[in-house]
Structure formats: structure tokens, C-alpha cells
Amino acid sequence: GVAGAGKSTLLENIALQFVKPKITTSAHLQDFDLLVYIHCRDHTTKTLSQVLTQQFREVRSNLGEDMVLEALLKLRVLFLIDGYDEYSHTMTVLQEVIKII
């Protein structure tokens, strides 16, 4: 979509509804156990492991990376991908997400 059209704002709104559900929250969001928000414009985060470390640091340190990835395979995860047009081919995170879904 066109720059400034509100794509990022829409994704942030969806994430907020997921974290703080209200009566008006879409029933479709209730179908998911977990939300993972990926910022493609963040060129320092290149792998799914790095995304998980940022978003689930404590869980990952307690369980280990392999257990967290295994749990992702068992949960219904909603991946929100922001800034896809800024995706760098050095980032493997999107390929990794596609593999596990």
C-alpha cells in the first residue's frame, strides 16, 4: 500500500486488541494463542530467534530456544509483519516464519 495509508497503525491496533481484548474485539483474534509482531524496518533483527528473544526474553531464557520454537509449532500464532516493503533479503525471519506455518 501507499506510504502513510495507515498500514502500521492498523497492525498496531490489531496488536493492541489482542493484548487488551474488549467486547468489541474481533472474534477472529480469539482464535489465536499468541501474537508475534515482526518489524521489517528493524534491520538489526534478522532471524526468528532474535525476534523471539526480543519479545519473549524471559520465557526463552527459562525454556531455551528449541522449546520456544517447539511451542510455537503447537500454538495458534498470529504473525503481524509490519514494513514488508522494507524487508531486506539479509533477513531470514520471514523465510523462517513461512517454514513453520
Summary of the structure (lengths in Angstrom):
residues: 101
radius of gyration: 14.2
end to end distance: 24.3
largest distance: 41.6
contacts: 232
relative contact order: 0.20
helix: 53%
strand: 12%
